[in-house]
Amino acid sequence: MKVTKTALTEIISITVAVLALLYIGWDTWRDFKNVQLKNTASQWYAQAFLDISAAAEKCQQVPLNLGNGKTMDIVSVDCLKQAANQTPATTPGATPTTPETTPTTPNK
């Protein structure tokens, strides 16, 4: 069987076209997966924020893992304001003070 120059050109053209279509399909699929991953991550972050804020609004301490073994507890500022209004502000170890009065002397 003798392969002509025209047949060889057609085989190479078809092979290049198939490889190009496969690459375009693979690249499109990869981009689609990346977009889906980003959308899913965004939805997860939004839901986590809503869950944390809901727990904090109930005046519960919400522990957050910051990585490297570090954690932080968060609470709503409104809860801190409510707690400050309900209890008198005192410093540990301080003695309560009363307003000082100065004695008045009669004018001479």
C-alpha positions as CSV (number, residue, x, y, z in Angstrom):
1,M,0.0,0.0,0.0
2,K,1.4,3.3,-1.1
3,V,0.6,6.4,0.9
4,T,0.3,9.5,-1.1
5,K,1.3,13.0,-0.1
6,T,-2.4,14.0,-0.1
7,A,-3.5,11.1,2.1
8,L,-0.7,11.8,4.6
9,T,-1.7,15.5,4.7
10,E,-5.3,14.5,5.4
11,I,-4.3,12.1,8.2
12,I,-2.1,14.7,9.9
13,S,-4.8,17.3,9.5
14,I,-7.5,15.0,11.0
15,T,-5.1,14.1,13.9
16,V,-4.3,17.7,14.7
17,A,-8.0,18.6,14.6
18,V,-8.9,15.8,16.9
19,L,-6.1,16.7,19.3
20,A,-7.2,20.3,19.2
21,L,-10.8,19.4,20.0
22,L,-9.7,17.2,22.9
23,Y,-7.5,20.0,24.3
24,I,-10.3,22.6,24.0
25,G,-12.8,20.2,25.7
26,W,-10.3,19.4,28.5
27,D,-9.6,23.1,29.0
28,T,-13.3,24.0,29.1
29,W,-14.0,21.2,31.6
30,R,-11.1,22.4,33.8
31,D,-12.4,26.0,33.8
32,F,-15.9,24.8,34.6
33,K,-14.6,22.8,37.5
34,N,-12.6,25.8,38.8
35,V,-15.7,28.1,38.6
36,Q,-17.8,25.5,40.4
37,L,-15.2,25.1,43.1
38,K,-15.0,28.9,43.6
39,N,-18.8,29.2,43.8
40,T,-19.0,26.3,46.3
41,A,-16.3,27.9,48.5
42,S,-18.1,31.3,48.4
43,Q,-21.4,29.7,49.4
44,W,-19.6,27.8,52.2
45,Y,-17.9,31.0,53.5
46,A,-21.2,32.9,53.4
47,Q,-23.0,30.1,55.3
48,A,-20.2,29.9,57.9
49,F,-20.4,33.7,58.4
50,L,-24.2,33.4,58.9
51,D,-23.8,30.5,61.4
52,I,-21.1,32.4,63.4
53,S,-23.1,35.6,63.5
54,A,-26.3,33.8,64.6
55,A,-24.4,32.1,67.4
56,A,-22.7,35.4,68.4
57,E,-26.0,37.3,68.5
58,K,-27.3,34.7,71.0
59,C,-24.6,36.0,73.3
60,Q,-22.6,32.7,73.0
61,Q,-18.9,32.7,72.7
62,V,-18.0,31.3,69.2
63,P,-14.6,29.7,69.0
64,L,-12.7,30.3,65.8
65,N,-9.6,28.2,64.8
66,L,-7.0,30.6,63.5
67,G,-4.5,27.9,62.6
68,N,-1.2,26.9,64.2
69,G,-3.1,25.9,67.3
70,K,-4.5,29.3,68.0
71,T,-8.1,30.0,68.7
72,M,-10.2,33.1,69.3
73,D,-13.6,33.4,70.9
74,I,-15.9,36.1,69.5
75,V,-19.1,37.6,70.9
76,S,-21.4,40.2,69.6
77,V,-20.7,43.7,70.7
78,D,-24.3,44.2,71.5
79,C,-24.0,41.4,74.1
80,L,-21.0,43.1,75.6
81,K,-23.0,46.3,75.9
82,Q,-25.9,44.5,77.5
83,A,-23.6,42.9,80.0
84,A,-22.0,46.2,80.8
85,N,-25.4,47.8,81.4
86,Q,-26.5,45.0,83.7
87,T,-23.5,44.9,86.0
88,P,-21.6,47.9,87.4
89,A,-18.2,48.5,85.9
90,T,-15.6,47.6,88.4
91,T,-11.9,46.9,88.0
92,P,-10.7,43.7,89.7
93,G,-9.0,44.6,93.0
94,A,-10.4,48.2,93.1
95,T,-12.4,49.5,96.0
96,P,-15.7,51.2,95.3
97,T,-15.5,54.9,95.5
98,T,-18.1,57.5,96.6
99,P,-18.3,61.0,95.3
100,E,-16.2,63.3,97.3
101,T,-17.7,66.3,98.9
102,T,-15.8,69.4,99.8
103,P,-16.7,71.2,103.0
104,T,-18.1,74.6,102.5
105,T,-17.0,77.4,104.6
106,P,-19.0,80.5,105.3
107,N,-18.0,83.6,103.7
108,K,-16.5,86.2,105.9
